[in-house]
Amino acid sequence: MSHPVQRISSRVVERCQVCDSPELESILFLGYLPPVNTMRKLGEKPREESCYPAEMLYCPRCHLVQLGLTVDAGILFPPEYPYTSSTTKVLRENFADLYRECISTIVLGAGDLVIDIGSNDGNLLMNFKDRHRVLGVTPEEVGRIAIERGIPTLIDYFTPQVATRILSEHGPAKVVTATNVFAHMDGIHEVLDAIVELLSEDGVFISESHYLLDLVNDLQYDTVYHEHLRYYSLHSLNHLLRKHGLELFHASRIPTHGGSFRAYAARQGRYRVMETVDRLLREESPVVCETGKLRRFRDRVIVSKLELLTLLSGIRREGKSIYGISAPSRASTLIHYTGIDDGILDCVVEVAGSHKIGKYVPGTRIPVLEEAKLFRDQPDYALILSWHIAEELMPKLRKRGFRGGFIIPLPSPKVINVHD
């Protein structure tokens, strides 16, 4: 019996996703990458896998940096999508901070509705649920964890139809949040129209996105993968919001995902525009508004790749072993772009209970194994793939008994030895 053919749909980005300009400039091409959450089980025979081009494009008109290909959301975010935000300490702390900042910035009453788009397991709404009405929207099955926590959640993609349903069943929202998903959503103008429809007249839209300025300054090319369609600066976000009658009135940099920013927007004139908006626009302007700086970013990425391979090849020539630490989505881009395989990296270890244990890193034969193996085997080096939180990870691994050296791959590859 033949198996049904799965249709993989993708769309080349010919025009800017925000301003529709056809004048897009190539900034960086990272090759062809597999979906970061497609992980084969250990022992499974290699078979054909889909890979998609990953190219960063820059729009000189609105300053948006964006991916050159849109892959079908059903491929990138399947129902069994494995990510749960509550497992990350920095995100738990960030969402607690968002709540404190929110209630100190706007008046939020007990009867006001707070909607979180891409609510995942309810991590953000846990901070609001005992004091306000809440509703989550997420397409993944992990949304059922939120429901068990007492957070009403729609297990669905956020669409205009879903927004209309929410409005009729729950009424308008005082706050709509979209954290680390607003850069992931295709058809962003349709999405924003739906968000504006949901907002009360004095409603506030709060977004958090990985920050282009940090991506460029800290050489975070490993955060470029197909879930991330756009790489916002405050300039490009401001351009997008204005098209939908929204005005930025507060912005701040936050530490999540190696460097992000949080932005508050509402209907024009509803809130006093804080100085934080102009300050961040001025700060980022020399980098995100100049093509030359972005082209130099490409050159720095290439040099960094060569430096990392030189470092790893020297270690392997000496017959020493290297294990990877954690398997975040960004690790897949780093591994594929640099050409790391199971001949260089013996394995990647994850904390006990991780859904990734017992599988291969996407598109490779590098096994993901339980973290106890690191302390049992004591490899010579540990490559920190979640390098943006290396300062948090290394002391924990030392305390638990790892004696080898640490390799930090980005922005400039370096080794931190036992006694450093």
Disulfide bonds with the S-S distance in Angstrom:
none
